[in-house]
Amino acid sequence: MAFNKRSKIKLLLESSKIGKNTTIMGWVRTKRGNKNVSFIAVNDGSTIQNYQVVADPNVISEEVLKRITTGACIKATGEVVASQGAGQDSELIAQKIEVLGEADADKYPLQPKKHSMEFLRENAHLRMRTNTFGAVFRVRHALAFAVHQYFNDKGFFYIHTPIITASDAEGAGETFRVSTLDMKNPPLTEDGAVDYTKDFFERETNLTVSGQLEGELAAMALAEIYTFGPTFRAENSNTTRHLAEFWMIEPEMAFYDAEDNQDLAEDFLKYIISYAMEHCKADLEFLDKRAAEENAKKPTNERTELGLLDRLRFVVDHDFERISYTEAIEILKNSKPNKKKKFSYIIDEWGADLQSEHERFLVEKHFKKPVILTDYPKDIKAFYMKQNDDGKTVAAMDILFPGIGEIVGGSQREENMEKLTTRMDEMGISQEELYWYLDTRRFGATPHSGFGLGFERMVQFVTGMGNIRDVIAFPRTPGNAEF
């Protein structure tokens, strides 16, 4: 007989199995009781809710009950009965309990008490067993599934772009080098530089910072594609919003102009948030309460006005406000926080790179709805963005959300060969190295657009977690590559 003939706790709670025998397996959260009966709370990861196993010492031996401690893994078989207590409709009266894996009660780090986020980051290999992180990673799964479902239903094709590449899409230079050379004794050229022709790829290579440029190549044949993969930035930022390794969703679409791009992005964001709200109700209700408790601890001026579930509804229920960067600058220049010098970065002239505080003001205070900012100064944007007729701005867009600021960045791409190469020369980007990218403009160019969504930023928004390190299983940050 197969070992895994179990009922998942999520399905057990959703179905009526009262009077039937079943088996559950999971990890013990708590055990309480007296000499007459033991109540064991078990969680198998399928839901935030524990399931109560009732153990009679006349049926389950004292030797077995002693081995059932917080953190232990058990297999319990018995009859499902109507629960006498509050919290769930049914419970399991154990006929047999097998301890699959013991946990030393004195050494197990996750004792049944409240732990700090920092403590849980230090024990990231175990933190998914807590209510908070179980909820976060179930929501993360739902969002990832929704991404694929959305694009599949729209007829997009999923493209796997390279993780090892010789290009730096953004031109920022913050890349992780990939090499098989002996760093203690690398081969050198005549002028003393490292000779990368002796390396595995016979040239300098790095981990990708974006799949966009390769995505554009695919869109020039398949019309509508998306990527969803890991990206890497060697940016020495120890903040609550930055990771060195994170996941990006990057659709690229032929025959889309800037407005089409905005329409798709808005529809996409609303879809995946709605999907999580529909399929992760219990987890989001738990995270909503948790976020409210965290919010109450903050200084009054740092508190968010909307609760987590309210923020999610706020995005889903409102049409996004669409304004140009130029309009936004005027609003910010004339705003009370700017005039009273409450902003950390004062807005005094056109061309300023907007900070999170400015973005959040526009969303939360001024428009009270999500905002799509368009037509940024070309000098603060990437080389591939379509240049507008005014010669000063590009057909870029950023989407701003409450509590987080920018969550999506995108643009119509420059399809005009002359304009694109002139801009590359201005920014010192080699035409020779990117010949393959320029070929899409030489041969059958067309208007096309795309955007990028940092997946962890989206998970952070939907779960209400304050630190981006808490929405990816094993965060990679400066000085941290554990597990």
GIFENKA-V948278 format. One record per residue. N is the residue number from 1. PHI is phi in radians with two decimals (* if undefined). PSI is psi in radians with two decimals (none if undefined). D_FIRST is the distance of its C-alpha to the first C-alpha in Angstrom with 2 decimals. Layout:
N:PHI:PSI:D_FIRST
N:PHI:PSI:D_FIRST
This chain:
1:*:2.35:0.00
2:-1.06:2.54:3.80
3:-1.19:-0.75:6.44
4:-1.57:1.19:8.90
5:-1.83:1.11:8.56
6:-1.96:2.81:12.16
7:-1.75:2.25:15.51
8:-1.23:2.46:18.28
9:-1.06:-0.66:21.24
10:-1.01:-0.82:23.64
11:-1.24:-0.59:21.97
12:-1.11:-0.69:21.51
13:-1.24:-0.49:25.25
14:-1.55:-0.27:26.20
15:-2.01:2.88:24.41
16:-1.77:1.76:24.92
17:-2.01:0.31:21.84
18:-1.05:2.30:24.01
19:1.60:-0.14:22.87
20:-1.79:2.70:19.20
21:-1.55:2.46:16.32
22:-2.66:2.98:14.71
23:-2.18:2.36:13.53
24:-2.12:2.69:15.85
25:-2.31:2.52:16.22
26:3.05:-3.01:19.66
27:-1.82:2.44:22.78
28:-1.33:2.19:25.06
29:-1.56:-0.84:28.45
30:-2.58:2.76:30.13
31:-2.40:2.27:29.76
32:-2.44:2.98:32.53
33:2.49:-2.79:33.32
34:-2.49:-2.91:34.91
35:-1.19:-0.29:34.28
36:-1.61:-0.46:33.14
37:-2.81:2.58:30.58
38:-2.10:2.39:29.09
39:-1.94:2.05:28.67
40:-1.99:2.11:26.39
41:-1.59:2.09:26.83
42:-2.05:2.46:23.81
43:-2.30:2.30:24.04
44:-1.92:0.16:21.42
45:1.52:-0.20:24.14
46:-1.33:-0.32:23.58
47:-2.71:2.81:26.72
48:-1.25:-0.36:29.63
49:-1.45:2.38:28.81
50:-1.41:2.84:26.96
51:-2.10:2.35:24.81
52:-1.54:2.21:25.79
53:-1.88:2.21:23.50
54:-1.78:2.12:25.46
55:-2.04:2.10:24.82
56:-1.58:2.15:26.66
57:-1.09:-0.27:27.58
58:-1.36:-0.29:27.38
59:-1.86:-0.78:23.63
60:-1.78:2.16:22.79
61:-1.12:2.66:24.57
62:-1.04:-0.61:27.58
63:-1.07:-0.75:26.20
64:-1.21:-0.77:23.23
65:-1.06:-0.62:25.65
66:-1.12:-0.54:28.08
67:-1.44:-0.14:25.62
68:-1.57:1.77:25.09
69:-2.23:2.91:27.94
70:-0.97:2.21:28.97
71:1.73:-0.33:27.09
72:-1.21:2.70:24.09
73:-1.89:2.28:20.59
74:-2.28:2.78:18.39
75:-2.09:2.08:15.16
76:-2.12:2.26:16.34
77:-2.09:2.40:14.83
78:3.08:-2.90:17.42
79:-1.67:2.37:19.76
80:-1.45:2.19:21.67
81:-2.23:2.82:25.35
82:-1.11:2.36:28.66
83:-1.36:2.42:29.98
84:-1.44:-0.47:33.20
85:-1.65:3.06:34.34
86:-1.45:2.80:35.55
87:1.93:-0.62:33.72
88:-2.64:2.75:30.62
89:-1.40:-0.47:29.94
90:-2.40:2.92:26.77
91:-2.62:2.96:25.02
92:-1.90:2.14:21.96
93:-1.55:1.91:22.63
94:-1.23:2.28:20.20
95:-1.76:-0.46:18.52
96:-2.66:2.38:16.66
97:-2.25:2.26:17.45
98:-2.02:2.25:16.15
99:-1.50:1.91:18.70
100:-1.38:-0.57:17.17
101:-2.70:2.17:20.70
102:-1.42:2.79:24.00
103:-2.40:2.09:27.27
104:-1.10:2.00:30.60
105:-1.03:-0.51:32.41
106:-1.41:-0.39:35.75
107:-1.87:-0.30:34.94
108:-1.14:2.11:32.72
109:-1.14:-0.54:35.19
110:-1.66:1.24:34.05
111:-1.18:2.71:35.17
112:-1.24:1.30:35.19
113:-2.69:3.03:38.68
114:-1.38:2.27:40.47
115:-1.98:2.61:40.61
116:-1.28:2.73:43.21
117:-1.08:-0.65:42.36
118:-1.13:-0.73:43.86
119:-1.05:-0.73:41.62
120:-1.23:-0.55:38.55
121:-1.15:-0.64:39.86
122:-1.20:-0.38:40.16
123:-2.06:0.79:36.51
124:-1.08:-0.40:35.35
125:-1.24:-0.26:32.16
126:-2.04:-0.22:31.07
127:-1.18:-0.33:33.09
128:-1.18:-0.18:30.52
129:-1.43:-0.13:28.94
130:-1.48:2.80:32.12
131:-1.02:-0.81:32.80
132:-1.06:-0.88:35.58
133:-1.36:-0.52:33.85
134:-1.03:-0.78:30.57
135:-1.10:-0.80:32.85
136:-1.02:-0.79:34.91
137:-1.40:-0.40:32.10
138:-1.23:-0.69:30.46
139:-1.14:-0.72:33.99
140:-1.01:-0.77:34.48
141:-1.04:-0.81:31.43
142:-1.06:-0.72:32.75
143:-1.15:-0.73:36.18
144:-1.11:-0.74:34.96
145:-1.10:-0.72:33.01
146:-1.10:-0.63:36.14
147:-1.02:-0.89:38.31
148:-1.15:-0.71:36.47
149:-1.11:-0.74:36.24
150:-1.04:-0.93:39.96
151:-1.22:-0.63:41.20
152:-1.06:-0.79:38.90
153:-1.15:-0.41:40.18
154:-1.55:-0.04:43.72
155:1.48:0.28:43.37
156:-1.38:2.73:43.50
157:-1.93:2.38:41.90
158:-1.48:2.09:39.94
159:-1.97:2.36:41.64
160:-1.69:1.87:40.55
161:-1.54:2.76:43.81
162:-1.16:2.50:44.27
163:-1.53:-0.59:43.44
164:-1.73:2.22:45.90
165:-2.57:2.84:49.31
166:-1.79:0.02:53.00
167:-1.89:2.71:54.14
168:-2.08:1.65:54.63
169:-0.96:-0.67:54.42
170:-1.54:-0.23:56.21
171:1.25:0.32:58.75
172:-1.53:-0.34:58.14
173:1.35:0.11:57.45
174:-1.67:1.22:54.74
175:-2.05:2.74:52.21
176:-1.64:2.17:49.90
177:-1.30:2.51:50.98
178:-2.00:2.15:48.57
179:-2.71:2.62:49.76
180:-1.89:0.09:48.81
181:-1.20:2.66:52.28
182:-1.33:1.87:52.93
183:-1.18:-0.33:54.32
184:-1.37:-0.45:56.15
185:-2.58:1.15:58.04
186:-1.29:2.65:57.82
187:-1.18:2.51:59.96
188:-2.11:2.64:63.12
189:-1.41:3.06:65.53
190:-1.06:-0.52:69.27
191:-1.62:0.19:69.86
192:1.59:0.01:67.23
193:-1.46:2.77:64.46
194:-1.11:2.30:60.83
195:-1.61:1.64:60.55
196:-1.33:-0.14:57.47
197:-1.18:-0.28:58.15
198:-1.61:-0.02:56.54
199:-1.42:3.02:53.36
200:-0.98:-0.82:50.14
201:-1.62:0.03:51.19
202:1.08:0.42:54.88
203:-2.89:2.94:55.79
204:-1.21:2.34:55.10
205:-2.37:2.81:51.78
206:-2.56:2.93:50.05
207:-1.30:2.52:46.99
208:-1.15:2.51:47.50
209:-1.76:-0.19:49.15
210:-3.01:2.55:48.54
211:-1.67:0.16:47.20
212:-1.07:-0.88:50.08
213:-1.08:-0.74:52.43
214:-1.19:-0.59:49.79
215:-1.07:-0.66:48.54
216:-1.09:-0.65:52.06
217:-1.05:-0.76:51.98
218:-1.18:-0.68:48.92
219:-1.13:-0.45:50.52
220:-1.35:0.06:53.55
221:-2.26:-0.67:51.49
222:-1.80:-0.06:48.60
223:1.33:-0.99:50.66
224:-2.30:2.00:48.04
225:-2.34:2.90:45.51
226:-2.54:2.65:43.83
227:-1.99:2.69:42.46
228:-2.65:1.64:40.00
229:-2.71:3.09:39.70
230:-1.31:2.51:40.66
231:-2.33:2.80:44.34
232:-2.39:2.30:46.20
233:-2.29:2.13:49.52
234:-1.52:0.99:51.21
235:-1.76:2.12:53.08
236:-1.40:1.19:53.86
237:-2.03:1.93:53.22
238:-1.66:1.32:51.85
239:-2.22:3.03:51.59
240:-1.41:0.00:49.11
241:-2.11:0.02:49.15
242:-2.16:2.46:48.74
243:-2.29:2.68:45.97
244:-1.45:-0.44:46.37
245:-2.26:2.14:43.11
246:-2.63:3.03:42.23
247:-1.93:2.45:40.98
248:-2.18:2.47:43.38
249:-1.91:2.12:43.24
250:-2.37:1.62:46.19
251:-1.38:2.53:46.90
252:-2.31:2.30:49.85
253:-2.30:2.12:51.49
254:-1.24:2.63:54.25
255:1.22:0.32:56.83
256:-1.91:2.27:56.29
257:-1.64:-3.02:59.29
258:-1.07:-0.68:59.31
259:-1.23:-0.70:59.06
260:-1.01:-0.71:56.14
261:-1.06:-0.78:54.41
262:-1.12:-0.74:55.03
263:-1.06:-0.79:53.78
264:-1.12:-0.81:50.48
265:-1.07:-0.77:49.95
266:-1.10:-0.80:50.67
267:-1.10:-0.74:48.38
268:-1.08:-0.84:45.55
269:-1.09:-0.75:45.84
270:-1.12:-0.65:45.92
271:-1.12:-0.89:42.85
272:-1.23:-0.58:40.54
273:-1.17:-0.76:41.80
274:-1.07:-0.68:41.33
275:-1.07:-0.80:37.76
276:-1.12:-0.70:36.95
277:-1.12:-0.59:38.77
278:-1.36:-0.66:36.80
279:-1.77:-0.12:33.29
280:-2.24:0.72:33.69
281:-1.02:-0.88:35.65
282:-1.10:-0.74:34.13
283:-1.13:-0.75:34.32
284:-1.24:-0.58:37.89
285:-1.12:-0.72:39.03
286:-1.10:-0.81:37.90
287:-1.18:-0.53:39.62
288:-1.11:-0.80:42.69
289:-1.13:-0.72:43.12
290:-1.08:-0.77:42.62
291:-1.11:-0.65:45.22
292:-1.12:-0.70:47.64
293:-1.13:-0.73:47.44
294:-1.16:-0.70:48.08
295:-1.10:-0.68:50.91
296:-1.15:-0.40:52.60
297:-1.43:-0.26:52.89
298:-1.38:2.73:54.83
299:-1.01:2.60:58.63
300:-0.91:-0.73:59.91
301:-1.25:-0.22:61.08
302:-1.78:-0.07:57.64
303:-1.31:2.54:55.65
304:-1.52:2.49:54.23
305:-1.29:-0.59:55.50
306:-1.73:2.45:52.35
307:-1.25:2.99:48.97
308:-1.03:-0.94:45.89
309:-1.10:-0.59:44.90
310:-1.14:-0.67:48.60
311:-1.12:-0.71:48.91
312:-1.15:-0.75:46.06
313:-1.13:-0.64:47.68
314:-0.95:-0.76:51.03
315:-1.28:-0.78:49.88
316:-1.20:-0.63:48.13
317:-1.55:-0.20:50.95
318:-1.93:2.47:54.00
319:-1.20:2.41:55.50
320:-1.25:2.38:55.98
321:-1.32:2.32:59.66
322:-2.03:2.03:61.01
323:-2.41:2.75:63.99
324:-1.42:2.78:65.59
325:-0.96:-0.73:65.74
326:-1.07:-0.75:69.52
327:-1.11:-0.70:69.14
328:-1.10:-0.71:66.66
329:-1.07:-0.73:69.14
330:-1.12:-0.75:71.85
331:-1.07:-0.78:69.65
332:-1.20:-0.71:68.66
333:-1.03:-0.64:72.25
334:-1.66:0.09:73.49
335:-1.36:2.70:70.68
336:-1.03:-0.83:71.42
337:-1.03:-0.58:69.07
338:-1.30:-0.79:70.83
339:-1.14:-0.59:74.35
340:-1.60:0.14:73.69
341:1.00:0.69:72.05
342:-1.49:-0.41:68.73
343:-1.22:2.50:66.78
344:-1.20:-0.58:66.08
345:-2.04:1.86:67.05
346:-1.29:2.35:70.14
347:-1.61:2.00:70.45
348:-2.23:-0.16:74.02
349:-2.69:2.71:73.96
350:-1.11:2.41:72.24
351:1.94:-0.17:69.98
352:-1.17:2.50:68.15
353:-1.46:2.04:64.43
354:-1.18:2.46:62.82
355:-1.75:2.95:60.79
356:-0.98:-0.65:57.87
357:-1.11:-0.62:60.36
358:-1.25:-0.76:62.34
359:-1.08:-0.75:59.33
360:-1.20:-0.59:58.04
361:-1.06:-0.80:61.55
362:-1.06:-0.72:61.69
363:-1.35:-0.89:58.33
364:-1.51:-0.56:58.39
365:-1.83:-0.81:62.11
366:-1.45:-1.02:64.03
367:-1.61:-0.44:61.97
368:0.95:0.74:59.17
369:-2.87:2.83:56.78
370:-1.04:2.62:54.99
371:-2.20:2.39:57.55
372:-1.88:2.00:57.70
373:-1.63:2.32:60.48
374:-2.20:2.92:62.01
375:1.00:1.10:64.74
376:-1.38:2.77:64.70
377:-1.02:2.36:67.44
378:-1.16:-0.43:66.67
379:-1.22:-0.29:67.58
380:-1.91:0.24:64.52
381:-2.20:2.94:62.03
382:-1.26:2.83:60.46
383:-1.13:-0.46:62.33
384:-1.51:-0.01:60.25
385:-1.40:2.47:61.03
386:-1.13:2.26:63.39
387:-1.46:2.29:66.92
388:-1.34:2.88:68.63
389:-1.15:-0.35:72.16
390:-1.30:-0.15:73.67
391:1.32:-0.08:73.07
392:-1.96:-0.47:71.78
393:-2.13:2.88:68.33
394:-2.15:2.78:65.10
395:-1.44:1.01:62.74
396:-1.64:2.83:60.13
397:-2.54:2.50:58.08
398:-2.16:2.44:56.24
399:-1.84:2.23:54.19
400:-1.92:2.33:54.66
401:-2.04:2.72:52.34
402:-1.15:2.48:53.06
403:1.40:-0.19:52.20
404:-2.39:-0.46:51.52
405:1.45:-2.41:54.30
406:-1.13:2.26:53.60
407:-2.14:-0.42:50.07
408:-2.32:2.44:50.80
409:-2.27:2.42:53.44
410:-2.86:-3.07:54.44
411:-2.99:2.86:57.34
412:-1.33:2.43:58.72
413:-1.55:2.61:58.98
414:-1.33:1.99:62.38
415:-1.66:-0.20:62.62
416:-1.39:2.06:66.32
417:-1.03:-0.79:66.61
418:-1.14:-0.79:69.95
419:-1.11:-0.71:69.00
420:-1.15:-0.82:65.70
421:-1.19:-0.62:67.31
422:-1.08:-0.75:70.19
423:-1.17:-0.69:67.78
424:-1.08:-0.74:65.82
425:-1.09:-0.73:69.14
426:-1.06:-0.60:70.09
427:-1.71:0.08:66.85
428:1.24:0.56:66.95
429:-1.77:2.23:63.85
430:-1.22:2.11:64.09
431:-1.18:-0.61:64.43
432:-1.12:-0.77:63.90
433:-1.21:-0.53:60.48
434:-1.82:0.56:59.36
435:-0.98:-0.65:60.80
436:-1.16:-0.60:57.46
437:-1.24:-0.73:57.45
438:-1.21:-0.42:61.07
439:-1.07:-0.48:60.33
440:-1.23:-0.31:58.62
441:-1.62:-0.47:62.06
442:-1.29:-0.62:63.93
443:-2.13:1.68:61.95
444:1.33:0.76:61.25
445:-1.13:2.66:61.36
446:-2.69:2.71:60.54
447:-0.99:2.35:60.32
448:-2.70:2.76:56.87
449:-2.53:2.95:55.28
450:-3.01:3.00:52.27
451:-2.63:2.92:51.07
452:-2.21:2.38:48.78
453:-2.11:2.07:46.54
454:-1.24:2.00:45.34
455:-1.08:-0.71:41.76
456:-1.13:-0.58:41.79
457:-1.09:-0.70:45.02
458:-1.17:-0.76:43.37
459:-1.08:-0.70:40.34
460:-1.08:-0.74:42.91
461:-1.12:-0.80:44.86
462:-1.27:-0.54:41.96
463:-1.62:-0.27:40.46
464:1.33:0.24:43.87
465:-1.27:2.43:43.16
466:-1.40:-0.31:46.46
467:-2.25:2.26:45.54
468:-1.10:-0.36:44.07
469:-1.20:-0.23:42.29
470:-1.73:0.19:39.99
471:-2.11:0.11:38.60
472:-2.20:2.46:37.29
473:-1.01:-0.84:34.49
474:-2.30:1.53:36.53
475:-1.13:2.44:40.24
476:-1.93:1.98:42.64
477:-2.40:2.95:46.15
478:-0.92:2.18:49.21
479:1.39:0.14:48.35
480:-2.40:1.86:44.64
481:-2.38:0.75:41.93
482:-1.20:2.77:39.36
483:1.12:none:35.66
